[in-house]
Amino acid sequence: MNLPAPDEKTASLKTLTTVIYALYALSLFMGLTAIVWWGVLWTVLGAITWIILIGWVILGVAFVWFIYRIAKGWLNLNDNKPMPL
């Protein structure tokens, strides 16, 4: 059997682990960024249109969505599941 030296194998596994962690962090960051920007968009839209009463509905839906995301995240965390993006 032609196995790599322990130092080469360790370096290879360390590189692979680093790449996996980086991709995971990037996907997590991109998902969180999208959630934040959608929340900002709906909140600003609701604030602009609250005078004509449709803003109250928009702000209410944005609030319910915010609470849903928090509850869903806690449930997934409790079940050791990843948060789908």
C-alpha positions in Angstrom: 0.0 0.0 0.0 1.2 3.5 -0.9 0.1 5.7 1.9 1.2 9.3 2.3 3.4 10.3 5.1 1.6 11.3 8.3 2.6 14.9 7.8 1.1 15.0 4.3 -2.1 13.3 5.4 -2.5 15.6 8.4 -1.9 18.7 6.2 -4.4 17.4 3.6 -7.1 16.8 6.2 -6.4 20.2 7.8 -6.9 21.9 4.4 -10.1 19.9 3.7 -11.5 20.8 7.1 -10.6 24.5 6.6 -12.4 24.5 3.2 -15.5 22.8 4.7 -15.7 25.3 7.6 -15.2 28.3 5.2 -18.0 27.1 2.9 -20.3 26.5 5.9 -19.5 29.9 7.3 -20.1 31.5 3.9 -23.4 29.8 3.4 -24.5 30.8 6.9 -23.5 34.4 6.4 -25.2 34.6 3.0 -28.4 33.2 4.5 -28.4 35.6 7.4 -27.6 38.5 5.2 -30.6 37.7 3.0 -32.9 37.4 6.1 -31.7 40.8 7.4 -32.1 42.6 4.1 -35.6 41.2 3.6 -36.5 42.3 7.1 -35.2 45.8 6.5 -37.0 46.0 3.2 -40.4 45.1 4.6 -39.9 47.3 7.7 -39.0 50.3 5.6 -41.8 49.7 3.2 -44.3 49.3 6.1 -42.9 52.5 7.7 -43.3 54.5 4.5 -46.9 53.3 3.9 -48.2 53.2 7.5 -50.1 56.5 6.8 -52.3 54.9 4.3 -53.0 52.0 6.6 -51.5 49.3 4.3 -48.3 49.9 6.3 -49.8 48.5 9.4 -50.5 45.2 7.6 -47.0 45.1 6.1 -45.4 45.8 9.5 -47.6 43.1 11.1 -46.6 40.6 8.5 -42.9 41.5 8.9 -43.2 41.1 12.7 -44.9 37.7 12.3 -42.2 36.6 9.8 -39.5 37.8 12.3 -41.0 35.8 15.2 -41.5 32.8 12.9 -37.8 32.8 11.9 -36.7 33.0 15.5 -39.0 30.2 16.6 -38.1 28.0 13.6 -34.4 28.6 14.3 -34.8 27.6 18.0 -36.7 24.5 17.1 -34.1 23.4 14.5 -31.3 24.2 17.1 -33.2 22.1 19.7 -33.5 19.2 17.2 -29.9 19.5 16.0 -31.0 20.3 12.5 -29.5 23.0 10.2 -31.6 26.0 9.3 -32.7 25.7 5.7 -31.8 28.7 3.6 
